[in-house]
Amino acid sequence: MVEKATPVIADRKNNPFVRIGQRFLGVIRFVKQVVAEIRKVVTPTVREWVGWCVASGIFVLLLMALVSGMDFGLGKLTLWVFG
């Protein structure tokens, strides 16, 4: 009677087809995880969206005022020192 040979683990690690198959399984697992995480995302309401837009606009205006003030002040300082 002839016994079937069982594959050796080392042979499976070195087999290029097994490595390629494992990569495809990894990609498939990644896509499944991405889809599962995207399903958890909650779409903001219009009120929340408008609130964040207003807050972002105010923040940008404050930064513009800060940079403009620094530019004006440093320009005056430069004229006073070297002027």
N, CA, C and O atoms as a GROMACS GRO file, in nm:
protein
  332
    1MET      N    1   0.083  -0.115   0.000
    1MET     CA    2   0.000   0.000   0.000
    1MET      C    3   0.090   0.125   0.000
    1MET      O    4   0.192   0.130   0.070
    2VAL      N    5   0.050   0.223  -0.080
    2VAL     CA    6   0.128   0.346  -0.092
    2VAL      C    7   0.060   0.455  -0.010
    2VAL      O    8  -0.060   0.481  -0.022
    3GLU      N    9   0.140   0.517   0.074
    3GLU     CA   10   0.086   0.625   0.156
    3GLU      C   11   0.107   0.758   0.084
    3GLU      O   12   0.207   0.779   0.016
    4LYS      N   13   0.011   0.848   0.102
    4LYS     CA   14   0.025   0.980   0.042
    4LYS      C   15   0.124   1.062   0.125
    4LYS      O   16   0.125   1.057   0.248
    5ALA      N   17   0.205   1.136   0.055
    5ALA     CA   18   0.301   1.222   0.123
    5ALA      C   19   0.232   1.352   0.164
    5ALA      O   20   0.161   1.414   0.085
    6THR      N   21   0.253   1.390   0.287
    6THR     CA   22   0.196   1.517   0.332
    6THR      C   23   0.292   1.629   0.298
    6THR      O   24   0.414   1.612   0.309
    7PRO      N   25   0.241   1.742   0.256
    7PRO     CA   26   0.331   1.852   0.219
    7PRO      C   27   0.404   1.904   0.342
    7PRO      O   28   0.348   1.913   0.452
    8VAL      N   29   0.526   1.938   0.321
    8VAL     CA   30   0.609   1.991   0.429
    8VAL      C   31   0.586   2.141   0.438
    8VAL      O   32   0.569   2.208   0.336
    9ILE      N   33   0.584   2.193   0.559
    9ILE     CA   34   0.556   2.335   0.579
    9ILE      C   35   0.661   2.420   0.508
    9ILE      O   36   0.627   2.522   0.449
   10ALA      N   37   0.786   2.381   0.513
   10ALA     CA   38   0.891   2.460   0.450
   10ALA      C   39   0.867   2.469   0.299
   10ALA      O   40   0.895   2.572   0.238
   11ASP      N   41   0.815   2.360   0.239
   11ASP     CA   42   0.787   2.364   0.096
   11ASP      C   43   0.676   2.463   0.066
   11ASP      O   44   0.678   2.528  -0.039
   12ARG      N   45   0.580   2.476   0.154
   12ARG     CA   46   0.470   2.570   0.131
   12ARG      C   47   0.520   2.713   0.141
   12ARG      O   48   0.472   2.800   0.067
   13LYS      N   49   0.614   2.739   0.230
   13LYS     CA   50   0.666   2.875   0.243
   13LYS      C   51   0.745   2.916   0.120
   13LYS      O   52   0.743   3.033   0.080
   14ASN      N   53   0.813   2.823   0.060
   14ASN     CA   54   0.896   2.854  -0.056
   14ASN      C   55   0.820   2.846  -0.187
   14ASN      O   56   0.871   2.887  -0.291
   15ASN      N   57   0.698   2.795  -0.185
   15ASN     CA   58   0.619   2.781  -0.306
   15ASN      C   59   0.568   2.919  -0.348
   15ASN      O   60   0.497   2.984  -0.271
   16PRO      N   61   0.603   2.964  -0.470
   16PRO     CA   62   0.561   3.099  -0.512
   16PRO      C   63   0.409   3.112  -0.526
   16PRO      O   64   0.354   3.219  -0.503
   17PHE      N   65   0.342   3.004  -0.564
   17PHE     CA   66   0.197   3.010  -0.579
   17PHE      C   67   0.127   3.030  -0.445
   17PHE      O   68   0.027   3.100  -0.436
   18VAL      N   69   0.180   2.967  -0.342
   18VAL     CA   70   0.123   2.984  -0.209
   18VAL      C   71   0.144   3.127  -0.162
   18VAL      O   72   0.053   3.186  -0.103
   19ARG      N   73   0.262   3.184  -0.186
   19ARG     CA   74   0.288   3.322  -0.145
   19ARG      C   75   0.197   3.419  -0.219
   19ARG      O   76   0.146   3.514  -0.158
   20ILE      N   77   0.176   3.397  -0.348
   20ILE     CA   78   0.087   3.484  -0.425
   20ILE      C   79  -0.056   3.472  -0.374
   20ILE      O   80  -0.126   3.572  -0.359
   21GLY      N   81  -0.098   3.350  -0.346
   21GLY     CA   82  -0.233   3.329  -0.292
   21GLY      C   83  -0.251   3.396  -0.157
   21GLY      O   84  -0.357   3.452  -0.129
   22GLN      N   85  -0.148   3.391  -0.074
   22GLN     CA   86  -0.157   3.456   0.056
   22GLN      C   87  -0.166   3.608   0.042
   22GLN      O   88  -0.234   3.674   0.119
   23ARG      N   89  -0.096   3.662  -0.058
   23ARG     CA   90  -0.106   3.807  -0.081
   23ARG      C   91  -0.247   3.846  -0.123
   23ARG      O   92  -0.301   3.946  -0.076
   24PHE      N   93  -0.306   3.767  -0.212
   24PHE     CA   94  -0.443   3.796  -0.254
   24PHE      C   95  -0.540   3.785  -0.136
   24PHE      O   96  -0.632   3.866  -0.123
   25LEU      N   97  -0.518   3.687  -0.050
   25LEU     CA   98  -0.602   3.675   0.069
   25LEU      C   99  -0.584   3.795   0.160
   25LEU      O  100  -0.680   3.842   0.221
   26GLY      N  101  -0.462   3.845   0.169
   26GLY     CA  102  -0.438   3.964   0.250
   26GLY      C  103  -0.508   4.086   0.194
   26GLY      O  104  -0.563   4.166   0.269
   27VAL      N  105  -0.506   4.100   0.061
   27VAL     CA  106  -0.574   4.213  -0.003
   27VAL      C  107  -0.725   4.202   0.018
   27VAL      O  108  -0.791   4.302   0.048
   28ILE      N  109  -0.778   4.083   0.003
   28ILE     CA  110  -0.922   4.063   0.022
   28ILE      C  111  -0.960   4.094   0.167
   28ILE      O  112  -1.062   4.158   0.192
   29ARG      N  113  -0.879   4.048   0.263
   29ARG     CA  114  -0.906   4.076   0.404
   29ARG      C  115  -0.902   4.227   0.429
   29ARG      O  116  -0.986   4.280   0.503
   30PHE      N  117  -0.805   4.296   0.369
   30PHE     CA  118  -0.794   4.442   0.386
   30PHE      C  119  -0.919   4.512   0.332
   30PHE      O  120  -0.972   4.602   0.398
   31VAL      N  121  -0.964   4.473   0.214
   31VAL     CA  122  -1.083   4.536   0.155
   31VAL      C  123  -1.205   4.512   0.243
   31VAL      O  124  -1.286   4.603   0.263
   32LYS      N  125  -1.219   4.392   0.296
   32LYS     CA  126  -1.331   4.362   0.386
   32LYS      C  127  -1.326   4.450   0.511
   32LYS      O  128  -1.430   4.499   0.557
   33GLN      N  129  -1.207   4.469   0.566
   33GLN     CA  130  -1.194   4.552   0.685
   33GLN      C  131  -1.225   4.698   0.654
   33GLN      O  132  -1.286   4.767   0.735
   34VAL      N  133  -1.183   4.746   0.536
   34VAL     CA  134  -1.211   4.884   0.496
   34VAL      C  135  -1.362   4.904   0.484
   34VAL      O  136  -1.415   5.003   0.533
   35VAL      N  137  -1.429   4.811   0.419
   35VAL     CA  138  -1.575   4.822   0.403
   35VAL      C  139  -1.643   4.820   0.539
   35VAL      O  140  -1.737   4.896   0.562
   36ALA      N  141  -1.597   4.736   0.630
   36ALA     CA  142  -1.656   4.730   0.764
   36ALA      C  143  -1.637   4.862   0.838
   36ALA      O  144  -1.728   4.906   0.909
   37GLU      N  145  -1.521   4.924   0.824
   37GLU     CA  146  -1.496   5.052   0.891
   37GLU      C  147  -1.577   5.164   0.828
   37GLU      O  148  -1.626   5.253   0.898
   38ILE      N  149  -1.593   5.162   0.697
   38ILE     CA  150  -1.669   5.268   0.629
   38ILE      C  151  -1.816   5.260   0.670
   38ILE      O  152  -1.884   5.363   0.678
   39ARG      N  153  -1.866   5.141   0.696
   39ARG     CA  154  -2.005   5.127   0.739
   39ARG      C  155  -2.028   5.188   0.877
   39ARG      O  156  -2.141   5.223   0.911
   40LYS      N  157  -1.922   5.202   0.957
   40LYS     CA  158  -1.934   5.261   1.090
   40LYS      C  159  -1.939   5.413   1.085
   40LYS      O  160  -1.980   5.477   1.182
   41VAL      N  161  -1.899   5.473   0.973
   41VAL     CA  162  -1.892   5.619   0.962
   41VAL      C  163  -2.032   5.678   0.964
   41VAL      O  164  -2.122   5.629   0.895
   42VAL      N  165  -2.048   5.782   1.042
   42VAL     CA  166  -2.177   5.850   1.053
   42VAL      C  167  -2.168   5.979   0.972
   42VAL      O  168  -2.077   6.059   0.992
   43THR      N  169  -2.263   6.000   0.882
   43THR     CA  170  -2.266   6.121   0.802
   43THR      C  171  -2.314   6.237   0.889
   43THR      O  172  -2.416   6.224   0.957
   44PRO      N  173  -2.242   6.350   0.887
   44PRO     CA  174  -2.286   6.463   0.970
   44PRO      C  175  -2.415   6.524   0.919
   44PRO      O  176  -2.446   6.518   0.800
   45THR      N  177  -2.489   6.582   1.012
   45THR     CA  178  -2.612   6.650   0.974
   45THR      C  179  -2.577   6.785   0.910
   45THR      O  180  -2.463   6.830   0.916
   46VAL      N  181  -2.677   6.847   0.848
   46VAL     CA  182  -2.655   6.977   0.785
   46VAL      C  183  -2.613   7.079   0.890
   46VAL      O  184  -2.525   7.162   0.864
   47ARG      N  185  -2.674   7.074   1.006
   47ARG     CA  186  -2.640   7.169   1.112
   47ARG      C  187  -2.495   7.153   1.155
   47ARG      O  188  -2.424   7.253   1.173
   48GLU      N  189  -2.449   7.030   1.172
   48GLU     CA  190  -2.309   7.006   1.209
   48GLU      C  191  -2.216   7.053   1.099
   48GLU      O  192  -2.113   7.115   1.126
   49TRP      N  193  -2.252   7.025   0.974
   49TRP     CA  194  -2.169   7.063   0.860
   49TRP      C  195  -2.154   7.214   0.852
   49TRP      O  196  -2.044   7.265   0.832
   50VAL      N  197  -2.265   7.286   0.868
   50VAL     CA  198  -2.261   7.432   0.864
   50VAL      C  199  -2.179   7.486   0.981
   50VAL      O  200  -2.102   7.580   0.965
   51GLY      N  201  -2.196   7.427   1.098
   51GLY     CA  202  -2.120   7.470   1.215
   51GLY      C  203  -1.970   7.458   1.194
   51GLY      O  204  -1.894   7.548   1.229
   52TRP      N  205  -1.927   7.345   1.138
   52TRP     CA  206  -1.785   7.326   1.113
   52TRP      C  207  -1.733   7.419   1.005
   52TRP      O  208  -1.619   7.465   1.012
   53CYS      N  209  -1.815   7.448   0.905
   53CYS     CA  210  -1.773   7.543   0.800
   53CYS      C  211  -1.756   7.683   0.858
   53CYS      O  212  -1.659   7.752   0.825
   54VAL      N  213  -1.848   7.725   0.943
   54VAL     CA  214  -1.838   7.857   1.005
   54VAL      C  215  -1.715   7.863   1.096
   54VAL      O  216  -1.641   7.961   1.094
   55ALA      N  217  -1.694   7.759   1.175
   55ALA     CA  218  -1.578   7.756   1.264
   55ALA      C  219  -1.447   7.760   1.184
   55ALA      O  220  -1.353   7.830   1.223
   56SER      N  221  -1.441   7.688   1.074
   56SER     CA  222  -1.322   7.689   0.989
   56SER      C  223  -1.300   7.826   0.928
   56SER      O  224  -1.187   7.874   0.922
   57GLY      N  225  -1.408   7.890   0.883
   57GLY     CA  226  -1.396   8.024   0.825
   57GLY      C  227  -1.346   8.126   0.926
   57GLY      O  228  -1.260   8.208   0.894
   58ILE      N  229  -1.398   8.120   1.048
   58ILE     CA  230  -1.353   8.212   1.153
   58ILE      C  231  -1.206   8.188   1.185
   58ILE      O  232  -1.130   8.283   1.203
   59PHE      N  233  -1.164   8.062   1.191
   59PHE     CA  234  -1.024   8.029   1.217
   59PHE      C  235  -0.934   8.085   1.108
   59PHE      O  236  -0.828   8.141   1.138
   60VAL      N  237  -0.974   8.071   0.983
   60VAL     CA  238  -0.894   8.123   0.872
   60VAL      C  239  -0.886   8.275   0.880
   60VAL      O  240  -0.779   8.332   0.858
   61LEU      N  241  -0.996   8.342   0.911
   61LEU     CA  242  -0.995   8.488   0.924
   61LEU      C  243  -0.903   8.533   1.037
   61LEU      O  244  -0.831   8.632   1.023
   62LEU      N  245  -0.904   8.462   1.150
   62LEU     CA  246  -0.815   8.496   1.260
   62LEU      C  247  -0.668   8.480   1.221
   62LEU      O  248  -0.585   8.564   1.254
   63LEU      N  249  -0.637   8.373   1.151
   63LEU     CA  250  -0.499   8.354   1.106
   63LEU      C  251  -0.458   8.460   1.005
   63LEU      O  252  -0.344   8.507   1.008
   64MET      N  253  -0.550   8.499   0.916
   64MET     CA  254  -0.519   8.606   0.821
   64MET      C  255  -0.491   8.736   0.895
   64MET      O  256  -0.398   8.808   0.860
   65ALA      N  257  -0.570   8.767   0.997
   65ALA     CA  258  -0.549   8.889   1.074
   65ALA      C  259  -0.415   8.884   1.147
   65ALA      O  260  -0.344   8.984   1.153
   66LEU      N  261  -0.381   8.768   1.203
   66LEU     CA  262  -0.254   8.753   1.273
   66LEU      C  263  -0.136   8.775   1.179
   66LEU      O  264  -0.044   8.850   1.210
   67VAL      N  265  -0.138   8.710   1.064
   67VAL     CA  266  -0.028   8.722   0.969
   67VAL      C  267  -0.020   8.864   0.914
   67VAL      O  268   0.089   8.918   0.898
   68SER      N  269  -0.135   8.925   0.885
   68SER     CA  270  -0.135   9.063   0.835
   68SER      C  271  -0.080   9.159   0.939
   68SER      O  272  -0.001   9.248   0.906
   69GLY      N  273  -0.119   9.142   1.065
   69GLY     CA  274  -0.068   9.226   1.172
   69GLY      C  275   0.082   9.211   1.190
   69GLY      O  276   0.153   9.309   1.209
   70MET      N  277   0.130   9.087   1.184
   70MET     CA  278   0.275   9.064   1.196
   70MET      C  279   0.348   9.126   1.078
   70MET      O  280   0.455   9.185   1.096
   71ASP      N  281   0.294   9.114   0.958
   71ASP     CA  282   0.356   9.171   0.839
   71ASP      C  283   0.364   9.322   0.851
   71ASP      O  284   0.468   9.382   0.825
   72PHE      N  285   0.254   9.384   0.891
   72PHE     CA  286   0.250   9.529   0.905
   72PHE      C  287   0.346   9.576   1.014
   72PHE      O  288   0.423   9.670   0.995
   73GLY      N  289   0.341   9.508   1.129
   73GLY     CA  290   0.427   9.547   1.241
   73GLY      C  291   0.574   9.528   1.212
   73GLY      O  292   0.655   9.616   1.242
   74LEU      N  293   0.611   9.416   1.152
   74LEU     CA  294   0.752   9.393   1.120
   74LEU      C  295   0.799   9.487   1.010
   74LEU      O  296   0.916   9.525   1.007
   75GLY      N  297   0.710   9.524   0.919
   75GLY     CA  298   0.745   9.622   0.816
   75GLY      C  299   0.775   9.757   0.878
   75GLY      O  300   0.873   9.822   0.841
   76LYS      N  301   0.690   9.801   0.971
   76LYS     CA  302   0.713   9.928   1.041
   76LYS      C  303   0.842   9.922   1.122
   76LYS      O  304   0.919  10.018   1.125
   77LEU      N  305   0.866   9.808   1.189
   77LEU     CA  306   0.989   9.792   1.268
   77LEU      C  307   1.112   9.799   1.179
   77LEU      O  308   1.212   9.861   1.216
   78THR      N  309   1.106   9.738   1.063
   78THR     CA  310   1.218   9.741   0.969
   78THR      C  311   1.244   9.884   0.922
   78THR      O  312   1.360   9.925   0.914
   79LEU      N  313   1.140   9.958   0.890
   79LEU     CA  314   1.157  10.097   0.848
   79LEU      C  315   1.213  10.183   0.961
   79LEU      O  316   1.294  10.272   0.936
   80TRP      N  317   1.172  10.156   1.085
   80TRP     CA  318   1.221  10.233   1.198
   80TRP      C  319   1.369  10.205   1.224
   80TRP      O  320   1.446  10.296   1.253
   81VAL      N  321   1.410  10.073   1.212
   81VAL     CA  322   1.548  10.036   1.239
   81VAL      C  323   1.640  10.082   1.127
   81VAL      O  324   1.745  10.141   1.152
   82PHE      N  325   1.602  10.055   1.003
   82PHE     CA  326   1.690  10.083   0.890
   82PHE      C  327   1.652  10.210   0.815
   82PHE      O  328   1.722  10.249   0.721
   83GLY      N  329   1.547  10.274   0.854
   83GLY     CA  330   1.485  10.375   0.782
   83GLY      C  331   1.530  10.506   0.754
   83GLY      O  332   1.459  10.582   0.688
   0.00000   0.00000   0.00000
